[in-house]
């Protein structure tokens, strides 16, 4: 992916954030928190040297099957679930992924592997957990859980 495309995507996301800000919607809602978390996770993984492939991929056959981020780490396809939560949450982002969510994610990953024209010899599932501080003077914390057993 070239820098121009990444910059263009960043401007689109910033524009959506500004539109939501001035449309009277609450910035604390889950949708905006999720978009912010995905943007942070994407930047984090790009800085680690991963190659970005897709964001918010949906299956052509079942639109409810979604994958937050898809990257390539050398020859490994990496499916990423992003969990952005308040740092004061009782449950961590990683622990918030229950059996039902794991089942949906597994179906999503298998759909991607069937529908994608790109073939990879290896693939894995990662979780990016983002703790969003309630105090604006602190920065969000990012935790990268690699190679979660799901397949």
C-alpha positions as semicolon CSV with decimal commas, in nm:
position;residue;x (nm);y (nm);z (nm)
1;X;0,000;0,000;0,000
2;X;0,138;0,338;-0,090
3;X;0,156;0,640;0,139
4;X;-0,094;0,839;-0,067
5;X;-0,367;0,578;-0,016
6;X;-0,296;0,559;0,356
7;X;-0,308;0,939;0,380
8;X;-0,633;0,948;0,182
9;X;-0,789;0,689;0,414
10;X;-0,676;0,887;0,720
11;X;-0,838;1,205;0,583
12;X;-1,163;1,018;0,515
13;X;-1,171;0,885;0,871
14;X;-1,087;1,227;1,018
15;X;-1,364;1,381;0,806
16;X;-1,616;1,127;0,939
17;X;-1,505;1,201;1,294
18;X;-1,558;1,578;1,242
19;X;-1,899;1,518;1,080
20;X;-2,003;1,304;1,376
21;X;-1,869;1,564;1,619
22;X;-2,078;1,845;1,470
23;X;-2,387;1,636;1,400
24;X;-2,466;1,628;1,772
25;X;-2,379;1,260;1,819
26;X;-2,211;1,157;2,142
27;X;-1,837;1,096;2,096
28;X;-1,844;0,830;2,366
29;X;-2,065;0,595;2,168
30;X;-1,941;0,250;2,073
31;X;-1,930;0,316;1,698
32;X;-1,689;0,609;1,726
33;X;-1,484;0,429;1,990
34;X;-1,455;0,133;1,751
35;X;-1,353;0,348;1,454
36;X;-1,093;0,526;1,667
37;X;-0,961;0,193;1,793
38;X;-0,937;0,050;1,441
39;X;-0,746;0,357;1,324
40;X;-0,501;0,325;1,615
41;X;-0,458;-0,050;1,558
42;X;-0,397;0,001;1,186
43;X;-0,129;0,261;1,256
44;X;0,028;0,041;1,525
45;X;0,055;-0,265;1,298
46;X;0,186;-0,061;1,003
47;X;0,460;0,074;1,231
48;X;0,547;-0,287;1,324
49;X;0,608;-0,356;0,955
50;X;0,286;-0,539;0,869
51;X;0,138;-0,481;0,523
52;X;-0,220;-0,354;0,529
53;X;-0,466;-0,545;0,308
54;X;-0,827;-0,473;0,415
55;X;-1,038;-0,290;0,671
56;X;-1,393;-0,381;0,771
57;X;-1,406;-0,665;0,518
58;X;-1,753;-0,819;0,479
59;X;-1,849;-1,145;0,315
60;X;-2,033;-1,116;-0,016
61;X;-2,266;-1,399;0,086
62;X;-2,339;-1,289;0,444
63;X;-2,287;-0,920;0,525
64;X;-2,296;-0,994;0,900
65;X;-1,958;-1,169;0,871
66;X;-1,701;-0,893;0,920
67;X;-1,329;-0,876;0,990
68;X;-1,198;-0,553;1,143
69;X;-0,849;-0,554;0,988
70;X;-0,653;-0,787;0,762
71;X;-0,276;-0,761;0,734
72;X;0,014;-0,957;0,593
73;X;0,313;-1,033;0,814
74;X;0,576;-1,167;0,573
75;X;0,398;-1,471;0,423
76;X;0,136;-1,498;0,699
77;X;-0,217;-1,363;0,659
78;X;-0,321;-1,193;0,985
79;X;-0,687;-1,147;1,082
80;X;-0,723;-0,877;1,348
81;X;-1,009;-0,816;1,589
82;X;-0,989;-0,472;1,752
83;X;-1,135;-0,422;2,099
84;X;-1,140;-0,058;2,214
85;X;-1,268;-0,014;2,566
86;X;-1,252;0,228;2,855
87;X;-0,951;0,169;3,077
88;X;-1,201;0,147;3,366
89;X;-1,392;-0,143;3,210
90;X;-1,438;-0,442;3,438
91;X;-1,344;-0,684;3,158
92;X;-1,042;-0,651;2,929
93;X;-1,090;-0,633;2,554
94;X;-0,929;-0,973;2,512
95;X;-1,155;-1,131;2,775
96;X;-1,464;-0,970;2,623
97;X;-1,444;-1,207;2,324
98;X;-1,689;-1,483;2,418
99;X;-1,761;-1,817;2,249
100;X;-2,033;-1,672;2,029
101;X;-1,800;-1,398;1,902
102;X;-1,522;-1,653;1,843
103;X;-1,764;-1,865;1,640
104;X;-1,866;-1,566;1,425
105;X;-1,501;-1,467;1,377
106;X;-1,406;-1,819;1,270
107;X;-1,689;-1,822;1,013
108;X;-1,573;-1,479;0,891
109;X;-1,213;-1,595;0,852
110;X;-1,319;-1,907;0,663
111;X;-1,542;-1,696;0,435
112;X;-1,250;-1,466;0,359
113;X;-1,024;-1,759;0,279
114;X;-1,289;-1,900;0,040
115;X;-1,380;-1,569;-0,126
116;X;-1,035;-1,412;-0,156
117;X;-0,833;-1,445;-0,475
118;X;-0,513;-1,418;-0,269
119;X;-0,389;-1,747;-0,131
120;X;-0,169;-1,770;0,177
121;X;0,007;-2,081;0,308
122;X;-0,036;-1,966;0,671
123;X;-0,280;-1,748;0,861
124;X;-0,339;-1,648;1,221
125;X;-0,575;-1,453;1,445
126;X;-0,456;-1,154;1,651
127;X;-0,641;-0,931;1,894
128;X;-0,550;-0,566;1,940
129;X;-0,679;-0,439;2,272
130;X;-0,695;-0,062;2,317
131;X;-0,757;0,082;2,663
132;X;-0,900;0,430;2,625
133;X;-0,833;0,648;2,932
134;X;-1,121;0,837;3,087
135;X;-0,885;1,126;3,166
136;X;-0,783;1,313;2,850
137;X;-0,436;1,386;2,990
138;X;-0,339;1,017;2,947
139;X;-0,270;0,832;2,622
140;X;-0,447;0,512;2,514
141;X;-0,263;0,185;2,582
142;X;-0,230;-0,076;2,308
143;X;-0,187;-0,447;2,374
144;X;-0,118;-0,687;2,085
145;X;-0,218;-1,050;2,146
146;X;-0,068;-1,258;1,864
147;X;-0,166;-1,597;1,729
148;X;-0,481;-1,664;1,931
149;X;-0,597;-2,027;1,903
150;X;-0,920;-2,027;1,700
151;X;-0,870;-2,260;1,403
